Amino acid sequence: MFYFALRRLIQSVPVLIIVITATFFLVRAAPGGPFSAEKNVPPEVVKALEAQYKLDQPIWQQYTSYINDLIHGQFGPSFRYPGRTVNELIEAGLPVTAELALYAMLLAVFFGVSSGVYAGLRPNSIHDYLPMSLSMIGICVPSFLMGPLMVLFFGIYMEWLPISGWGNTPGDKILPTITLGLGYAAFISRLSRGGILEVMSKDYIRTARAKGLPARVIVFKHALRGGLIPVVAFLGPAFAGLLSGSFVVETIFQIPGLGRFYVQAAFNRDYTMILGTTIFFSTLIIVFNLLSDIVSVWLDPKLRDQYRHNK
């Protein structure tokens, strides 16, 4: 297992380098610059700002300087928040984004696994068709549409829940959590159903039934471990996706998280903030993918045997 994790970690290094390099040159290839939107700024002031942030240097020199800062764990100063570094902004916004992602993941796992297992144990019946139809709706409706619809119904028409903020008023975390977690709950539901259907047709399940074991023992002790392997493999990328994809929900509900900083950086052409958040999110995706692969190999003997054979 250690060598499996080490090999996957080494393979992720070139991926991260490609992400850093591509993002660095793409943001600088975009029209305009971090100071082009400033009004009535004398040219000499703009030149002084560019010199302060090393934007007057050749592009390759800027790249090597940025890589050197990354090696020392620094993302550089923010162009739009004077006196603050990208590290400080990430540190300020990450707790809110992580809390939102955690709540959304708990909601997605609870409702997704429950409905998927329930449907998988009753295939081709109304108990199967109804939750799978609802999950398909959850997959098809994106968060940037689901959020305004929930705000319109629960916040404006019914006046049950707050429509913005995070932790300022009672209940203001409910709508963002549901909006972000609903689509992932739908995916988990379908994965759980497919996994349970596959496992329930295995020989060891038939043997357990032939021994007269109760249905709950067969499901909870034997079926869930194998049936939820696809869900476990999905959880790593899903949690990374919740962290990196929360910028839409944070913008809709005016949540002061890292995703909102990312959107503002894109509009303001804050080069270092765009680079820092992109690298940070990419690293999270790589780490969570690695963790989900490790857990999947640990749960599935076939994957362990396959890895030993390829080794």
N, C-alpha and C positions, 0 to 999 in steps of 0.2 A: 504493500500500500504506500509506503514511503517513497519508493522509486517511481510509482505511478504518479503521485502528486508532484514529485520533483520534475519529472519529465514534462508534465502538463504545464508546470510553472515556467520552465525554460522555453517551451513553445510559445508562451504568451508574451515573452519579451519582444520578439520581432513585431508582433501585432501592435503592441503599445507604441513602439518606435514609429511604425507606419502611421498610426493615428496622430501622434504628436506632429510628425513632419507634414502630413497632409493638412491638418487643421491650421498649422502655423502659416503655410503658404496660401491656403485658400482664404483665410480672413484678410490677409494683406492684398490678395488679388481682387477683393471686392471693391467697387467704386467708393470713393470718399475715404475718410479717415476719422480718428477719434476726435479731432478738433475742427473738422470741416463744417460741422453744424453750428459752430460758435458764430454769433453775429457781432459785427462791428469790432472785431479783434484785429489790431494792427498786425501786419505781416511779421514784424520783428518779434512780437509776442508769440505768434504761432511757431516761429523758428526756435525761440527759446524753449517752448514747451516740447517741441520735437527733440531738441538736444537733451533736455532733462530726461526724457524717456527713451533716449538712444534711437529714435526713429529717423535721425539724419544719417545713420550709419548704413553701409551697404547691407542688402538683405541677408546675405550669408553670414555676415558678421553679427547681425541681430539674432540669427538662428543659433549660432554657436554660443553666443552670450546667454540666450534663453536656456539652452541645454545645460550650460554650466550652472545656472541658477536652479534648474530642476534637480541636478545631481545633489545639490545642497539642500533640497527640500523646499525651495522657495518658488512660488508662482509669479512673483514680481508685484509691483505696485499697481493698483487700479487706476485707470485713466479718468474715471468718472467719479471716484470717491477720494478726493485729495486727502492725503495723510493716512490712508488705509491700504493695506495690502490685500491681495486676493486670498491669502491664507486666513486673514482675519474675517473676511466676508464669508468664506466657506464655513469657518468655525461658527459664525453667528447664525447662518441660515440652515446648516445641516441638522441641528436638533429638531427643528420644526418639521423639516422634510422627512427625517427619519421617523418621527412620531406619527406623522400622517401615513407613511408607507407601512408602518407596523400595524396600525389600526386597520388599514385597508387589507393587509395580508391576512390578519386574523379573521376578518369578515369573509374574505374570499375562501380561505381554507375551511372555515366552519360550514358555510352554506354550500360551497362547491362539493366538498367531500360528502356531506350529508345527503344532498340531493342526488349526487352521482351514484353513491352506493345504494340508495333507496331505489333508483331507477334500474340499476344493474341487476338487482335481485328480483325485479319484476319485469323482465323484458317483454316487449310487444304488448303492453297493456296501457291503460290510461295513466297508471302510476309511472310509466316510462315516458309516454308521449308528452305529458304535461310539463314536467321539469326540463326535458330536453328542448321543448319548444321555447320555454322561457330562457333557457341558456343560449339558444340561437339568437334570440332578440338581444340578449346582453352582449353577444359577440358582434352583432351587426351594428349596434348603436354606439358610436364613438363617444368618448368622454366629453369632447367639446360640444356635443349636442345634448348628451344626457345631463350635464351640469346645468345649463340654462333651463332645460325642461323641469328639473327638480326645483330650481330656484323659483320658477314661475308658478309651479303648483303648490309646493309645500311652504315656500317663503312669502309669496305675494298673494296668491288666491286664498290659501287656507290660513296663512299667518301663524303656522305652527313652529317654524324653525328660523333662526337667523340666516341671512343670505351672504354674510361676509364675516371676516375676522377669524381668529384662532385663539381660543382660550380667554377671550374678553367677556363673552356673555354665555350663559348656560345653553348648551345644545348647538353651539356654532361649529362643533367638530363633526356633527352627524352627517350633514349633506356632503361635505368634501370626502369623508370616508366612504360613503356609499357610492358616490360618483366615481372615485378612483378604483374601488375594489370590485365593483359590479362586473366589469368585463373579465377580470381575472377569475372571479367566482364562476363565470360561465365556462371558461376554458377548463378549470379544475373539475367542474361537474362532468363535462364530457370525457375528460381523461379518466376520471374515477369510474364512470360507467363502463368505458371500454376495458379498463384493467380488471374490473370485477367480472365482467362477462367472460373474459379470457381465462381468468383463474378458476372460475366456477365450473369450467369444462375440463379441468385437469384430472388426471387419474387419482392424485392423492386426495382431492375433494370427494370423488366418488368413493374412495376407500373410507374416508371419514364418515360419510353418510351410511355406508354399509355397516360400519361398526355401531351405528345407532347414536352417534353424538348429537347433542342438541344443535339446532340451527344457529343459535347465537354463538356457540363455541366454534362451529365451523367458520362462521363469518369473521369473528373478532380474533380468533387464534390462528386460523390457517389462511383465510382468503385475503384479509386486509394487507398482510405483509407483502404478498406478491402483487396484489391488485393495485396497490398505491405506489408502486415503483415509478410508473410514468408521472405521477403527481410529484413525487420527491425530485425527480429529474427536472421537472418544470419549475419547482419552487425557487431554485437559485436564480435562473434568468428572470423569473417573475419578480422577485424582490428587488433585483437590480433595475428591472424595468419600472417598478413602482417608484423607486428613488429618482431615476433619470427621467421618467415620463410624467412626473407630478407637476411639471411647470405649467401645463394647461389648466389643471385643477387649481393650482395656486394662483394663477392669473384670474380665473373666473371668480374665485371666492376671496380674492385679495388677502392671501395668506403670505406672511413675511418669511418665506422659506427660500431655500437655495434655488429652486426652480424659477422663482420670480426674479432673482438676481440674474439668472441666465437669460431670461427673456429681455430684461432691461439692458443687459450687456450687448445683446444682438442688435437692439435698436440704436444704442449709443455707440456702437463700434468700439466697445471697450476690449481691445485685443487681448490683454492679459487675463481679463475675467472670462472671456469666451474660452481661451486656451485652458485656463486653470480648471474651470468647471467641466469642460469636455474630457480632459485627462483624468480628472477625479471620477467622473461617472464611468469612463471606460475602464478604469482600474477596478471599480466596484463590480462592473459586469464580469470582468475576467475572474475576480476573486469568487463571486457567488456561483459562477459557472463551474469553477474548480471544486468548490465545496459540494455542489449538487452531484457532480460526477463521482466524487469520493464516496458520498453517502450511497449513491446508486450501486457502485461496485461493491460496497460493503453489504448491501441488502441482497443483491442478486448473485448467487453462486455461479451462474453461467457467465456473467461478466468477469468475475474473478478468474475463472478458468480460461476465458478467452484472452484476458490480459497476460496470464502466465504463459499461454501458448505463443502469443505474439512477442513476448519478451525474449 
